Amino acid sequence: MAYRFHWSVIPKDLPELSRGLHITLEITVVALIAGFCLGVLLTLCRLSRSRPLAAFARAYVTAFRAVPLLVVLLGFFLVAPQLLQALLHLPASTDIRRVSALIAFSLFEAAYYAEIIRAGINSVPAGQNQAALALGMTPLQGMLRIVLPQALRAVVPLLLTQAIILFQDTSLVYVIGLGDFFTIASNVGARDGTTVELILFAGACYFVACTVMSAVVQRLHRRLGVAADSMTL
């Protein structure tokens, strides 16, 4: 007997799905902001004249880009919960899964944002930095006021593309039992016998969201005149 879809079950599950969507968006936004800020700092360290700072930034980026995100998530959840609670002075009632996911995603994304920003800085003509020095700016001032703004403008499409990947990767939190949008859709479907409907619905939501964001990225590519393959990470 052929399976019959029951799309009518989806509306009643929307309140539970919305809670999972909140987790997904929270991880995406926090990791995007924290990862970007840390990525800028790592880039400045890597381009600095201080060998220890440059070596640390290079090692950080290499280590996180060489390890799968799944391993990073499990590492923070299984190995570091007591350390996180001690360092952050978290109350016992804190959901360590949530904190672990936020920190793991932020640190992981920082490595990729650092490489994207470094590629943008390398694409800025050297004469810009020389002009800043000629105006009496220090190397750091020239970087922050002249070079970095131009670099960020050039890599906006790449930063947004990485944000799309981040949004998709949030579904990996199922390995630590955190109820994101996809995990709740799967669990509710298994509970109510509507797995096919809810998995397809969740997939459709991801498809629509990523398609819209991809369209925005393509529009920025054309508007800013930046070719996606013009920089080497």
C-alpha positions in Angstrom: 0.0 0.0 0.0 1.4 3.4 -1.0 2.3 5.8 1.7 0.0 8.8 1.9 1.3 12.2 3.0 -0.5 14.1 5.7 0.7 17.7 5.4 -2.1 18.7 7.7 0.0 17.5 10.7 2.6 20.2 10.2 0.6 23.2 11.6 0.1 21.6 15.0 3.8 20.9 15.3 4.9 24.5 14.5 5.2 25.6 18.1 7.7 22.8 18.8 9.5 23.5 15.5 9.7 27.2 16.4 11.7 26.3 19.5 14.1 24.4 17.5 14.4 27.2 15.0 15.2 29.6 17.8 18.2 27.4 18.7 19.3 27.2 15.1 19.1 31.0 14.6 20.8 31.6 18.0 23.8 29.4 17.1 24.0 31.0 13.6 23.9 34.6 14.8 26.2 34.1 17.8 28.8 32.1 15.9 28.6 34.6 13.0 29.3 37.6 15.2 31.8 36.1 17.6 33.5 34.2 14.8 33.9 37.3 12.7 35.3 39.4 15.6 37.7 36.7 16.6 38.6 36.1 12.9 39.6 39.8 12.5 41.7 39.5 15.6 43.4 36.4 14.4 44.1 38.0 11.0 45.7 41.0 12.7 47.8 38.7 14.8 48.9 36.7 11.8 49.9 39.8 9.9 51.7 41.4 12.8 55.4 41.7 13.2 55.3 39.7 16.4 56.4 36.2 15.6 54.7 34.5 18.6 51.4 36.2 17.7 51.7 35.2 14.1 52.7 31.7 15.0 49.7 31.3 17.3 47.3 32.6 14.8 48.7 30.3 12.1 48.5 27.3 14.4 45.0 28.1 15.4 43.7 28.4 11.9 45.5 25.3 10.7 44.3 23.2 13.7 40.6 24.2 13.3 40.6 23.8 9.5 42.1 20.4 9.8 39.6 19.0 12.3 35.9 18.2 11.3 33.3 20.4 13.0 31.7 17.2 14.4 34.8 16.4 16.3 35.0 19.9 17.7 31.4 19.8 18.9 31.9 16.4 20.6 35.2 17.6 22.0 33.7 20.6 23.7 30.7 18.7 24.9 32.5 15.6 26.2 35.9 17.0 27.3 35.4 20.6 28.3 32.0 21.0 30.1 33.6 21.2 33.6 36.3 23.5 32.3 33.6 25.8 30.7 31.6 25.8 33.9 34.6 26.8 35.9 35.9 29.5 33.6 32.5 31.0 32.8 31.1 30.5 36.4 28.0 28.9 35.0 25.2 27.9 37.3 24.4 24.2 37.7 21.1 24.7 35.8 22.8 25.9 32.6 22.3 23.8 29.6 26.0 22.9 28.9 25.0 21.5 25.5 23.9 25.0 24.4 27.0 26.7 25.7 29.3 24.0 24.2 27.6 24.4 20.8 27.9 28.2 20.9 31.6 28.2 21.8 32.5 25.4 19.5 30.8 27.0 16.5 32.3 30.4 17.3 35.8 29.1 17.6 35.5 26.9 14.5 34.1 29.7 12.3 36.7 32.1 13.4 39.4 30.1 11.6 37.5 30.3 8.3 36.6 34.0 8.7 40.3 34.7 9.5 41.4 33.2 6.2 38.6 35.0 4.3 39.6 38.4 5.8 43.3 37.7 5.2 42.6 37.0 1.6 40.7 40.3 1.4 43.6 42.2 2.9 46.0 40.6 0.5 43.8 41.8 -2.4 44.2 45.5 -1.3 47.0 47.2 -3.2 50.2 47.7 -1.1 50.1 51.3 -2.0 47.1 51.9 0.3 49.2 50.9 3.3 52.1 53.0 2.1 49.9 56.0 1.7 48.6 55.6 5.2 52.1 55.5 6.6 52.9 58.6 4.5 50.0 60.4 6.2 51.6 59.7 9.6 49.5 56.7 10.6 51.0 53.8 12.5 50.9 50.4 10.8 48.0 49.4 13.0 46.0 52.6 12.3 46.6 52.2 8.6 45.4 48.6 8.8 42.2 49.5 10.8 41.3 52.7 9.0 42.4 52.2 5.4 43.2 48.6 4.5 40.7 46.6 6.6 37.5 48.5 5.4 38.5 47.9 1.8 39.3 44.3 2.5 35.9 43.7 4.2 34.1 45.3 1.3 35.8 43.0 -1.1 35.0 39.8 0.9 31.4 40.5 1.9 30.1 37.9 -0.5 32.5 35.3 0.8 31.6 36.1 4.4 27.9 35.7 3.6 28.6 32.4 1.8 30.4 31.1 4.9 27.3 32.2 6.9 25.1 30.0 4.7 27.4 27.1 5.4 27.3 27.9 9.1 23.4 27.9 9.0 23.4 24.5 7.3 26.0 23.1 9.7 24.0 23.9 12.8 22.1 20.7 12.2 25.2 18.8 13.5 24.2 19.7 17.1 22.1 16.5 17.1 25.2 14.6 18.1 25.2 16.3 21.5 21.4 16.1 21.9 20.6 19.7 21.4 17.2 20.3 19.9 17.7 22.5 16.9 15.2 22.9 14.1 16.1 19.7 12.2 16.5 17.6 15.4 13.1 18.5 16.7 11.5 17.9 13.3 13.1 14.4 13.3 12.1 13.7 16.9 8.5 14.9 16.6 8.1 13.0 13.4 9.4 9.8 15.0 7.1 10.4 18.0 3.9 11.0 15.9 4.7 8.7 13.0 5.0 11.6 10.6 8.8 11.4 10.0 8.5 11.7 6.2 6.3 14.9 6.3 8.4 16.7 8.9 11.8 15.8 7.4 10.6 17.0 4.0 9.2 20.2 5.6 12.5 20.8 7.4 14.4 20.2 4.2 12.2 22.6 2.3 12.7 25.3 5.0 16.5 24.9 4.7 16.3 24.9 0.9 14.2 28.1 0.8 16.4 29.9 3.4 19.6 29.0 1.7 18.3 29.8 -1.8 17.3 33.3 -0.7 20.6 33.9 1.0 22.5 32.6 -2.0 20.5 35.0 -4.2 21.5 37.8 -1.9 25.2 36.7 -2.2 25.0 36.6 -6.0 23.5 40.1 -6.1 26.3 41.4 -3.9 28.8 39.8 -6.2 27.4 41.7 -9.1 26.9 45.0 -7.2 30.4 45.0 -5.6 32.1 43.7 -8.7 33.9 41.0 -6.7 34.5 37.6 -8.3 34.1 34.7 -6.0 37.2 33.0 -7.4 39.4 36.1 -7.3 40.8 35.3 -3.9 42.7 32.4 -2.7 42.0 31.2 0.9 
